[in-house]
Amino acid sequence: MIQTNVKALGKNEHQVHVRLPQGEYDRIYAEQIHKLSRQAKLPGFRPGKTPNNVIEKQFGAKLHEDTVSELIQANYVKAIESSGLVPAVQPELDIPAVQEAGAFEFTMKVITWPTAEVKKLNKLAFDETRVAVEDADVESVVERLQKSQVKFEEEAGRKAEEGDQLHIDFVGSIDGEPFDGGKGEDVALVLGEGRFIPGFEEQLTGHAAGDDVTVEVTFPAQYQAAHLAGKDASFATTVKSVAKPVQAENEDALATMLGFDDAAALRADVQARLSEEAEQASFSSTREAALDALLAANDVDLPEGLIEEDMRATTRRVLENMKQQGVEADRSMFEDEAFRKEVRERSEKGLKLSVLLQAVRELGNASVDDAEIEAEIDRQAQQYPEDQNEQFKAWIKGQQEQMASLRERLLERKCVAYIVSQAKVKQVNKALSVWQKEQESAE
């Protein structure tokens, strides 16, 4: 029978001494011998017929190592449950090399989540921001769409100028030899957008459909393809078509261009999207103020092991993000004192908020039911084309991490709402355009 003894090492840090009967060790040890005897191929013995004493002599260290591993795996959860503790991070194991006769023992260092008693929320004071959509906000978006949304119409004999869309074929060569990735057919480009190598688009200006042009350029010194960086290249280019940009004559034409029935439908869509942005802006601004006030008013004593584990997790996420973006990580960056300080501050703030919000959740009896989760999934699905809505819903419901994160976000919203309802708040009204400019300045 498993025996555990819990000893406090400090606040939220515990040592759990685990004692298992010798018979449990012997049972698993015998299983490991049996497994090895069936697999081992030793001179003079048929598979499965090697005596146990020979197996033990040949594989003694491995037998003990595998037995200990199996023993801990089989009893780890039981030991945690017996201790009555709920680990916040993976416990640290310590297995004595020398064991007492008649038992197998090991210890675990267990760090548990700290708890906090939130001070009276009615003492908190902060701004509750309400962001609203004004007519000028809608007008600004429509005007921006009017300028940016264009269709291109081919015009016979037109000589290309900035803003025109060209379709071209090209073959690139360096020192007279074609190179990989230097060929393209029926490639569309808009002069002035700067999508091609510097100097390429400018040399097509003034040419018409049917013209053959030799474009001479130099690849940038820091070009992403290292074998091309800094080299001179020639592109034998054929202009296949030249099309001029045509903007919508009025809002109804713009609406049709964008797939709406008329200008009223376009404006209704713009209003709806801006209103959703304003709602999110209101929440994010108020959330930040509420949580900052909560942190300032309540201290949380975090175990060092919990902070270090969160810092490691943050560093892993940074590495993964850099890898996904194709950026090679400089390992020295993670040893930089300023970097580690920033990561630590973020970890401490995030962990303290987790502890405090759990306390607020209990105070406000906050919970999220299935109907609320379903409603949030429906809301998110609206961001996708109608024929993809059900596909998105099925996908997210099959993602455990995504669903857990969604539930946590909804719970956090309720906690923030509860804090706002209890605190002394001053209402601050802002136009969406003002809020957007503040965000741009902050960046």
Secondary structure, 3 states (H helix, E strand, C coil): CCEEEEEEEECCEEEEEEEEEHHHHHHHHHHHHHHHHHHCCCCCCCCCCCCHHHHHHHHHHHHHHHHHHHHHHHHHHHHHHHHCCCECCCCEEECCCCCCCCEEEEEEEEEECCCCCCCCHHHCEEEEEEEECCHHHHHHHHHHHHHHCEEEEECCCCCCCCCCEEEEEEEEEECCEEEEEEEEEEEEEECCCCCCCCCCHHHHCCCCCCCEEEEEEECCCCCCCCCCCCCEEEEEEEEEEEEEEEECCCHHHHHHHCCCCCHHHHHHHHHHHHHHHHHHHHHHHHHHHHHHHHHHHCCCCCCHHHHHHHHHHHHHHHHHHHHHCCCCCCHHHHHCHHHHHHHHHHHHHHHHHHHHHHHHHHHCCCCCCHHHHHHHHHHHHCCCCHHHHHHHHHHHHCCHHHHHHHHHHHHHHHHHHHHHHHCEEEEEEEEHHHHHHHHHHHC
